[in-house]
Amino acid sequence: MSLMGHGRVVIEPTIAVIEADYCSGCRVCNNLCAYGAISFDDVRSVSEINPALCKGCGTCVAACPSGAAQAQHYRIEQVFAEIEGLLAL
């Protein structure tokens, strides 16, 4: 019996991504992910996020000391622009 032919898998639209060029390999995010979505690539010395497991909670994004973990579709510049807009009201 094949599981692939029975329904769909729904993935959260907003998930975290790690920019490998900025990842320092500190592994802080690996230990914080409650969903086990983050693994460490020993060859490249960077953390990687499995999009099928990520729930987009943002814990890794908030904790990443190098800023390599980002919320997909929301870059830090966009977040700051929204905050500035709210403060201007």
Residue pairs with C-beta under 8 A, 6 or more apart in sequence:
9 52
11 51
11 52
12 54
12 55
12 56
13 56
13 73
14 56
14 71
14 72
14 73
14 74
15 49
15 51
15 54
15 55
15 56
15 71
15 72
16 37
16 49
16 54
16 56
16 58
16 60
16 61
16 69
16 70
16 71
16 72
17 49
17 69
17 70
17 71
17 72
18 29
18 38
18 46
18 47
18 48
18 49
18 60
18 64
18 68
18 69
18 70
19 68
19 70
20 44
20 46
20 48
20 68
21 68
22 66
22 67
22 68
23 45
23 46
23 47
23 66
23 68
24 65
24 66
24 68
25 40
25 45
25 46
25 47
26 65
26 66
27 40
27 47
28 60
28 63
28 64
28 65
29 38
29 47
29 59
29 60
29 63
29 64
29 69
30 38
30 39
30 40
30 47
32 59
32 60
32 63
33 54
33 59
33 60
34 57
34 59
35 53
35 54
35 55
35 57
36 53
37 49
37 50
37 51
37 53
37 54
37 55
38 47
38 48
38 49
38 50
38 60
39 47
39 48
39 50
40 46
40 47
40 48
41 47
41 48
46 68
47 68
47 69
49 60
49 69
56 71
56 72
58 71
60 69
61 69
61 70
61 71
63 69
67 76
70 76
